Amino acid sequence: MKCPEDQKVQCAIFFLEDRGTAWWETAERMLGEDVNKITWEQFKESFYAKFFFANVKYVKQQKFLNLEQGDMSVEQYDAEFDMLSRFAPDVVKDEETRTEKFVRGLRLDLQGIVRALRPTTHADALRLALDLSLYERADSSKATGRGSTLGQKRKVELQSDTTPQRNLRSRGVF
């Protein structure tokens, strides 16, 4: 959801539920009139301190640092990348480092081609990786289809080749 910087706190408050709502109501009472002066960064810091224990944040940071596409689709990898990157803002402090980290985590076959095309943004790298993976899927499904058809044709050809020879031999021609 796109939200202007000066309205992010209000947008976040709107989506709070249960314990989150109770936490914010307490914070409002404690802050009094200063509640309207709270910045997005202050809100996030306070929210994370309340709901994400330090060890959980550390585990998420480590998971992000070690994140690789592996068996995930590009879409799944990107979703995981976005979710975990929130816990390591220093690692992806600007678009260049974010893009580099994303590309480094791609499967090697995709990574090499995406790197060669030198994307300048995470969105560009994602688009390239998605295009390549779609092409790869289409190409492998064609190859699989051709392979099984060729295999079936060969079996039929082999059967038809051997049958006449037996008939010729049984008639005494050879």
N, C-alpha and C positions, 0 to 999 in steps of 0.2 A: 504494500500500500504506500503510495506516494503521499508524503505529508510535509508541509513546510516546516523548517527547523523550529520556528517559534510556536508551532502547534503540536509538536511531537509528544510532549508530556501529556497534553489533553487527549490526544489520540490513544496513547498507551493506557491512560486511566480508563477510557471508555471500554477497553477490552479486558480489564481486570475482572476476575471472578473469585468468589469465596475468600480464601486466605489473602489473596492479592488485594481485594477490595477492603478487607478489614485492616490490612497493613496500611493502605493509603489513607483511610479515614483517620487512623491514629496519627499518621504523619501530618495530615492536614491540621488536626487539633494542635499538635506540637508546634508546627511552623506558624500558625496563626496567619497574619496578613502576608508574611514572607512566602507563603505557599505559591503565590503567583510569580515569584522571582526565581523559582527553581529552574535550572537549566536542564536540558536533555541529558547532558553528561552527568550531572549531579543525580538526576532521577535514576539513570541506569546504574550508577555506582551504588546507590542506596538499595535499589531493587536486587541487584546481584548479590550484594552483601547479605541481604535478608534471605534470599531463596536459593542461592548457589553457594554451598560451602566451599572453602578454599580447595579442599582435595578434589571435589567434583570438577571445579574449574580447571585445576591442574591436569586431571585425567582427560578432559575435553581438549585442552591445549595440546597434550601429547598425542592424542588421537589425530588431531589436525596436522601436527608436524609430521606424523608418519603416514598420513592419508595417501593412498594410491588407488587408482581405478580398479585394478585387479579384474575380477569377474563381473563388476558392476557395468551397467550400460553407461554411456556418457551422461545421460539424463540423471541417473541415480548418483553418479559420481559428483556431478555439479550440485545437486541438492544437498548431498552430504558436505561438500566443500563449503557451500554457503552457510549451512547450519553451524558447522564447527568453526568456521573462520571468525565468528562472533566472539569466540573465547580466546582468540589470539590476534587482537587488533594490531599489535606491534609487528607481527609477522607479515601482515598484509596492509601496511601503513599507507601505501599509495598504489595506484593502478598498475605501475610497472612491476612491483614486487608481487602483487596479487596475481597478475597474469603469469609471471614466472613460476610461482608456486603451483598454480593450476596446471600449467603445461608439464611441469616436472612430475606431477602425479599421474598423468595419462599413461596408458599402456604404451610400451616402447614402440610398437608399430605405428600408433597414432602420433606419439610424441615427436618422432623424427620428422614427420611430414609437417606437423603444425609448427614446429620450431623453424623449419626451412622457410615457411611462409611468413615468419616474423610478425605475429599479431601484436598490436600495440595496446589492446585492451582485453580484459577478461571476456567481454562479450564477443570480441572477434575470435579469440581462441576457442571459445565454446562453439561458436557457429562453425568454425573450421572442423573441429572434432566431431560435431554432429553430422556435418556433411560427409566427412570421411567414413564415419561408422555406418551411415545409411548406405553409402556406396559399397562398403565392405559387405554389409548384410545382403544387399541385392546381388552382388557378385557371387557370394558364397552360395546363395540359394539357386542361382543359375547353374553353377558348377555342380551342385548336388543333383539338380534335376537332370542335367546332361549325363552325369556319371551313371545314374541308375538306368536311364534310357539306353545308353550305349551298352551297358552290361546286359540288359534284357535282349537287345538286338543280337549281341554276340552269341548268347546261349541259343537263340533260335537259329542263327546261321550255322553254328557248330552242329546242332542236331540235324539240320537238313543236309549238311555235308556228309555226315557219317551214314545216314540212312541209305542213300543210293549206293554207296560202296558195298554195303552188306548185300544188297540185292544183286549187284553185279557179281559178287563172289559166289553167291549161292546158285547163280545160273551157270557157273562154270566159265565165265568169260575170262577170269584171271586165274 
